[in-house]
């Protein structure tokens, strides 16, 4: 049986279970109505006729629920908007039973139709029971539903003494502070003992939101908003000179593969050239530790975004030289962050809200995922070990992200969490792989590819990747011109692209 057939089978099975549960609830409501009406005594027409009349009530109420489409509504989506439909179904059933009683007034037909009073009481009780059990199930499902369960593994967040020691009393500058990762870095550094957090972000709204959040949270560490573009040399130098940070956590970057693929020169300037210059300015300003957030797409990159991030790694780590003035430069690679802006999770959420379809590029497309809290906690752990022992400088750290998740499985899980059935309530369509995309990203943490560190989930890359003929001045000159898109792609591929 194919995937679609299996989902239709499950859909039918769940609806049959729903009918069975409703039948029990209707029966209980009818028994309660008879008991209340006759003070728990036997009706004058006897228990047998009472039981037989319930068959009529059950059939009429069940038909009304089906006719009004109540069984098309997932239980986990039942709320105030669905209440009128259920109310209409039971009102229809009450009208039908009342008409039946009017056409059959004889007591000898009590086994066929219930009296008016029983119809009224049982209808009210059955409506409350049927709707109530769905609302209870909705709250239960929501309590169990968690975006982090989409990881298909247990989330692991651990803060270490090394992180607290690294941040204690230090001024930390975070670039891209309004983004998903940058804002979480701000939260975790602020509550981990930093003396001050300087939030650098060029987007006004994003900066406003994280600034408002940190003020409302009453953080012990002052959080300073600086609306600055990292490519603006004069402004960035003034910020570094004013706040004199000891630690820079660099999360600002263009991250969306299709956008950078269409705008390669901007990706080169923002991701690679600006990172190198920010590293130089930080070194000259007395920064002690500089950590760049990289990506799994920098491993054997084929996309422009991946190549610009790989080039940024090379250009930044070149600064780990004898004249680095005591600053340690390192990079941390990891995969996708659940729920980050522009990622697949919020896209699927929007598509589910519109009742689909959900768009997946390929049935076998896989990606690594972490929660943003988990990723940032490990980034800080890696930053803390960046100046210890043989790992001092020149390091690209790789995080163990568990097993990759198929995007189509993620789509199905999100549809179920929303209370719908995949391929039944909401379709999934395959749109084809986009330029620059891979079926599988690479984050190999086998002993052939990485060195172990003191942390079970943080590794040091043995072979970070190609870096042929990379010269910082040449890259800067090339990017300062106005090369065409194909020229930029060729320039990147010749130096860091996958072969």
N, C-alpha and C positions, 0 to 999 in steps of 0.2 A: 504494500500500500504506500502511495506517495505521500509527500508532506501535506499537500492540500487535502487528500482523502482522510488522512489521520486527524486533521483539524476539524473536518466536517463530522467525523465520527465522535470526536470529543464534544463538539457543539451539541449534537443530538443527545448524547448521553447526559450532559449537564442539564439540558432542558427537561429530559425525562425525570431526572432527580428533582428538579424544581417542581414538576407536576406532582410527584409523590409527596414532597414536603408540604406543598399547598393543600393536598388532599387531607393529610393528617391535621393540618391547622384548621381547615374547614370543618372537619369532623369534630374536633375539640370545641370549636366555636358553637356548633349546633347543639352538642351535648350540654354545654354551659348555658345556652339560651333556654333549652327545655327545662333544665334544673332551676334556673332563676325564675322562669315564668310559673312553674308549678311547685315552687318551694321544695324542690328535691323529692316530690312525690310522683307517682306514676300518672301520666295523663289518662283521661277517661277512655281514650281510644286504644290504650295499651302500648307497651314498649315495642312490640313487633311492628305495628303500624308507624310508630315514630322512627324506627330504624329504616323502614322502607321509604318513608318520605324524605329521609336524608339523601337517598340516591338521586331524587329529583333536584334537591337543593345543590348537591355536588355537581351534577351535570350542568345545571344552569349557570352556576358561578364559574365553573371551569370554562364553559363556552364563552362567557362574557370576557374572561381574562384573555383568552385566545383571540377573540374577535377584535378587541381593542388594542392588540399588539403588545400586551404586557410581557409576554414571553420572549419578545425580541429585545427587551431591555436587560442588560447584564445586571446582576444583583449588586455588583461593586460600584455601579454608577447610579444607584437609586438614591434620590434626594428630593428636595422640594420641587424641582422642575417636573419630576415624574409622578408626584403625588396626585395631580388632577387625573392622570390616566387611570390610575388604580381606583380612585374615587368614582370615576365614570363607569368603570367595569362593574363595581359592586352596586352602583345605583341602577345600572341596566339590569343586573340580575334581580335586584329587589323589585323593580318594576315588572319583570316577567313573572316572578313568583306571586306578586300581588294580583296580577291579571289572572293567573292560574287559579288562585283562591276564589276570585270573583266569579269565574266561570264554573267552578266546581264547589258550590257552597255546602253540599251534603256531607254530613259527618262520616258517612260510609266511605267517602273518598279521602279520608285523612291519611291513608297510607300513600297517596299519590301527591298531595300538596300540603304544605304546612299552613297553620293559621297565620293571620296577619301579624300577631305579636311575635311569634317565633321568627318569621321572616325579618322583621325589623331588628330584633335583638341579635340574631345570628349574623345578619349582614354587617352590622356595626362591629361585632366581635371579630368576624373573619377579616374584614378590611384592616382592622388594627393589627391582627396577628400576621397577615400576609405582608403588609407594608413594614411592620415592625421588625420581622425577622430579616428582611432585606437591608434595612438601615443598620441593624446590628452587624450584619455580615459586612456591610460597607466599612464601618468603623474598624472592625477586626482586620479586614484586608488592608486598610490604610495603615494600621499599626504595624502590620507585618511587612508592608511594602516599603522598600528603602532603595534609593538610587544606588547605594553602595553594594547592594546585592547583585547588581548587574555585573560586578567584577567576577562573579562565580568563584570566589575564594574569600577567605577571611581577611578583612582589612587589618593591617598591622601598623600601628602608630606607637612609636616609642621615643621619648625625649631623653637624652643622655646628659650626664654631668659635663661631658666635653662641650656640649652646645651651650649650657648655662655658663660655663667658664669662659668660652669664647666671647659671648655676648655681654657678660657682666660689665657694666660701667662704660660700654662702648657706644659710639655713635655709628649707626648703621644707615647707609644710603641704599634705597631700593629703587631701581628703575622699572618702568612699567608697573608702577604701584597700583594703578587702577584696574589692571587686568585680573583674570581669575587666579593665576599663580602669584603675581606680584602682590595682590591684596592679601592673599593668605600668608605670604612671607611677612608682610607688615604685621598681621595679627600675631603670628607665632613669635616673631622677634620682640614685639612690644611686651608680650607677657612672659618672655624668657630672660628678662633682666637687662635688656638694652637700656642705656641712659637716654637715648634719643633715636627716633626713627625719622629719617628724611625721605619723604615720599615724592619721587620724581615721576611725573606723568604729564604727557602733552595733551591728553583729552580732558577738557574741562569737566564734563559730566562724570566721567569715571573718577577723576580726582575728588570731585565734590562728594561722591557717594562714599568712598573709603574714608575721607576726612570726617564726614558726618558720622559714620559708623564708629570710628575710633574715639571721637569726642563723646558720643553717647555711651560707649562702653566704659568710659572713665579710666582709660589705660594709665598705668603708673608711668610709662615712658611717654614723654611729649612726642606727638607725631606732627611733623611739620610738612605742610603741602607746598610743593614747588612745581608750578606748571611750566615745564621746560621740555623742549625737544632735545633728545640726546645728540642730535646732529648739530645743534647750535653751540659752537665752540666757546664763544664768549660767555654765554649764560651758564653753561655747564662748569666752566672754570671758576666763575664767580660763586656758584653753589658749593663746589668743592672747597674753595678757599674760605667761604663763610662758615660752613659747618664742620669742616675738617673731620670727615668720617674716618674711622679706622677700618671699616668693613664696607665693601660695595657688593651688593647682590644684584646682578644684572639680568633682569627678566624681560626687558623691553626688546621686542623683535616683531617682524612680520612673520606670522606662523601659518597662514592658510595657503596650502599648496596651490590651489587654482588661481588665487589672487597674485601670488608671487610669480607663478608661471606666466601670467599675462603681463606682469610689470617687473621684468627681471632687473632692470637698472635700479629701480627703487629698492628692490630686495637686496641687491649688492651693496648699495650705499648705506642702507639702514642696518642690515644684519651684520655685514662684514667690516666695512670701512669705519662705521661709527663705533663698533665694538673695539676695534684696535685703538682708535683715538681716545675713547673713554678710558681704556686701560692705561694709555700714556699719561693722560691728564691725572688719573687717579694715582699713578706712581709718583708723579711730580708733586702731588698734593700731600704725600705722606701716608697714603692708604696702606694698611698692613696686609689686607687679604681681599682679593677680588675673585668672585665666583660667577661664572657665566652659566645661565640655564641653556643647555643645548637640547638636542632631540635625537630620537632613534632614526630619524630621516637623514641624519648626517653620516650614517653607516652605509658605505658603498652607495652614495647618493646618485639618483637619476633625475630628481626634480630640482628646479632652480632653488626652491626654498632649502632643500637638503644640502645642496652644494654651497649656498651662501653661509649656512650654519657651519658646515665643515671648514670652509675658508676662514670663518670667524674664529673657530677653535685654533687653527694653525697660526693665524696672525696674533691672537692673544697669548698663546703659550710661548711664542718667540720672545715675549717680554720677560720670561724667566731667565734672565741673563745676569752676569755679575754686576751690571749697573742697574739692577731692578730696584735698588734703594730699599731693600728689605721687604718689598711687596711680593706676595705669593699669588700667582695666577693659576686658576684651575677651572675646569668645566665639568658639568654634570649632565649626563645624557639620560633621558627617560622617554617613555612613550606618551600616549594620549591621557589627558586628564578628564575624568568624568564631569560632564556639566560645564566645562570651560566654554567661554563665549565663542560662538562660531563652530563649535565641535558638533559631532553627530548626535549627541544626546539632546541638546536643546532643539536641534533641527527635527529629530523624531518627535519630540514633545509637541512642537508646533503642528506637525503633520497629523499627529493623533488627534489634536484638538479640532482639526478640520475634517476628521474622519478619513484621513489618508488621501491617496496611497502613501506608504512609506517608501522612499527611494533608496535603494542599495545598489552600489555600482556593480558588484559581482557576487555570486553565491558563495564563493570561497574566500572572499576578502576577509583578512584577519588583522587585528590590531592589539597592541598591548594597552592595558588601561590601569590607571591608579586613581584613587580619590585624591583631590587636591590637598587635603590634610596630610595624607600619607606621603605624597610626593615631596611636599615642602619639608616635612619632618626629616626625610632622608637627605634632602638637599642640605639642610643645616648640619646634619651629622657628617656628611661628606666635607662640608666647608670646615668643620671643626677638626677633621683629621688631615686637612690640607697642608699643615706645617709640621707633621710628625714624622720623624725618622726618615726612611728612604723615600717616603711619599712627598717630600717637600718640593713643591713646584712641579710644573710640567705635566700635571696629571689630568687625564680625562677619566672621570668616574662614571661607571655604569651602574644603574640600579636594577636589582632583581625585581621584575614586575610580574613574576608568576607566568602562567601560560597565556598565550594570546587568545583573544575572544573573537569568534566569527561575528561579523557585523550583522548578518542575517539573524543569528541567535540573539544578539542584543536587541534587534528590532522586535523580534517575537516576544522577548521578555518584557520590553517596555509596553507593548500592546496589552499583554496579560496584566501587568501591574496597573494599567489604566482601566481594567475591568472589561476589556474586549477580547474577542477571539481572533488570532492571526488568520488571515486569508478568508475569514468568514465575515466578521464585522468590519475589519480594515484590511485591505489588500497590501501586499508588498510587491514592488516592481523592481526589476533590475535594469539599470540605465547604461551600463558599460563603464569600463575603467577610463578615468579622465587622464589627460596628459600629465606626466610627472608622477603618477601614482604607481605603487607596487601592490601586488596581491598580499605580500607579507613584508613587514618591516623586520629589521634584524637587530636583536639585542642579545647577543650570545654571551652567556655567563659561564660557559664551560671552561675547564682549566686550560684548554688550548688557546683560549681567547683573552682571558683575564688573569690578573693576580688577585689573590684574596687579600682582604684587609681585616682589621679587627672587628668589623661589623659584618654580620651574616648576610646582609642584603646589599652591601656596597662593594664594588669591585673596581680595580684599576685596569684600563684597557692595555693589553700587550701591544696590539697593532691598531692604532686609531684610524688608519686609512691613508689614502694617497695624499701627498703634498709635494708635488713636483714643480720646481721652479717658482715657488711662491715668494714674492718680494713685496714687502709692505708698501714701499714707495711706488712701485709699478702699479700695484692694485689701486692705490689712491689716485694716481695720474689717470689711469684708465677710467675710473668711476667719475672723475671730475669732468670728463668730456661728455659727449652725447652719443655714445655708441648705440647702434640698433639692437633690437631684441636678440636677433640671431648672433650678433657679435658677442653679446654678454654671455649667452649660453655657451658659445664656443670657448670663450675665455675661461669660464668656470670649469667646463668639462676637461679642458686641457690640463688643468692644475689639480683639481680635486674630485672630478667626476668618476663614477664607477666605470671600470673597463670591461 
